[in-house]
């Protein structure tokens, strides 16, 4: 077997997701088990949502977990650049090659035309019929493009036939009919590639031998296999990992659970425990000398027994309570008191963090003993928000819950996480509801601090950080009775408009 080369390729469009760490973990374990290389590639072609601040958070979070890569944007390598935004000429050349060989075409359709075509396709039970353009004269398409008229490049999907995918984790091949697949955009009108073109080009040029990714990409694999074939390349082997799930077995979502790696970091979890728990999501525990399962296992031991074929495909429920249990075992069993003290200092009990708290707490102290009771919420994983403290006078619980949900959405737009921007986001919520600001801030104080009064609100939210703030707001919403799916859908539509 040639040298194993695998990668993880996240998009820097938000908080670093535990799903990224989960995929990276199994790629890294596979590479280390076989003496291969593990790459980090940044898929930042979404110009609207990709931000350098998100990339920095992502790299920091993965480093904190100990998921170290051999090549990547911060360490270099022979196959760079490792950011897709720095590889646009490469994608353009390969899109041109697909146009020249007749496997792709220029599409000038407007949004209204696309909507009409898709409606026709839905009525007929087939994908959008792009025949108007895909069967047109390629020279005419090139001529229109040369005038500067906006266009995209689409791949010309077969109208019949079946793609057979040999997945390394499944006993039987996966068959997907081409007739159910749309003519995928490969190159957008802004000159940036879509995921489908970029991932194939990059995986080939970077020598990736095994693509180990989530099973949500299975339905995209036929498009990728076609592109490998059309470009004259051998496809890497594929393995699609099971999804991480919410307790109701829906896909793990930040609407239901803490999904950001930074949440677990800020809430005081040990990286070794989180990594161990992610391994248990899809891999059987080790067996002890007595044959009993040993769920607590160092990463190096996990690598030593790792076999891709043993991955379970059932999909695993992400159970925070079990993670708490595992993390507690590491705290009690693996750390000396001195090591625990150092872990606490590394986490939050350090001069840098305490120095930021002092200006907020000093005006509220009469003795040194007043400090910890008044600022305990900065160090707590969660707080107990009482229903009566969440309700401004005259407000109903369901309305306050809906208001806090809009605060969550408004704060999601704050990048970087700074005091003035947080205040603007909160005031935007007040304007949306046409409520006085005190009716917004009272529930916020209680959700954030567990009490309706405390140190300056916006400065405190800055120090609490984005992910812990979000989870406290979501917890307060549940105390208020939650927001129904139907109401949340309408509320989100109104908020977006």
C-alpha angles and dihedrals in degrees: 000000000000118000109294113244120180134165147194115218113189127176115236095224101120145337116349103265125223086227088066090052090048093054092042091051094058093043091051093046091051092049094047093045091056099036092250138132131270119208133197115210123181113221098202102153093119096094094188099054106022112098134175089230090059091048091052091050091048095052092045092050095049091046090050089056091051095245096145121183131209096217131022147118094291099042102033127217142186096280102054159164089084096191114081092216087066093053102059095122089055092055092045091056093051093045088053090051091054090048092050093051094048096247092114137032142198113260120199097172117142123228090257092052092049091051091050093048092048090050089053090049093049091050090052093041094242135103120276108298105237092171091119089070107019092059095042128105110289090208090057090051091051091049093052091047091051090059091062096254109155115257144155128219114238129191115240102237118204113257092217140020135067135265114221113204120199102207116193092219098050130074095215129045118257114237121201123177116230091217090075095055128091126230095267121224108240101176122029126219090257090061094252119125125239119240092262097061096036096049093053095045093045096045090052097044092045092052096241109180099182128031107206109180142135122297091241085082095059094096090052094052095085089060090050093047090053092051091051089052096045092049091050097246135133111244120236119242115271133219121176115203123214118261126258107243141208117236089268087055094250117133112288106268136181088229088070109023141021101270102167119100086215090061091060091044093051093042091059106258121150115244092225090056095048091048091048091050093050089053090055089056092078108005131072117249120254119265118241126220089272092050094252120133115265105204094175107078134155116240095245090055090049091052090049093061099031117135118170090212091064095063112122115233099200096098118242131242111234101230111190091192091059090048088053090053092049093045090051091054091054091049093050102035107034106036129072115216088259091051090048090052090052091048089053091050092049089049107046113313093091135112095253095057096037090050089059091051097049098073089052096048104036095078089053098051131094096169134015087251090067093068105078098042090051098045101033091113090070089064101035123101088218140353133222108246113194118220094230091053092051093057120084113210111286096009125122122230094238091054093048090049090053090047092053089050090058089049087056091053093045093051090051087072094056109108120184098030101241135153100244093046090051091052091050090050092051093047089050087060091051090052091049092054095034089229126144110259093247089064088057099043099046093063089041093055090050095046093048102037105020091243135068095243133045145114120332107312103219095043089050092051089053091055094043087056130219103286099046089046091053094050093049091052091049090049090052090050089057091050087055091053099268131254118279119237091245094050092043091053093052092042092052091050091050091046093050091052 
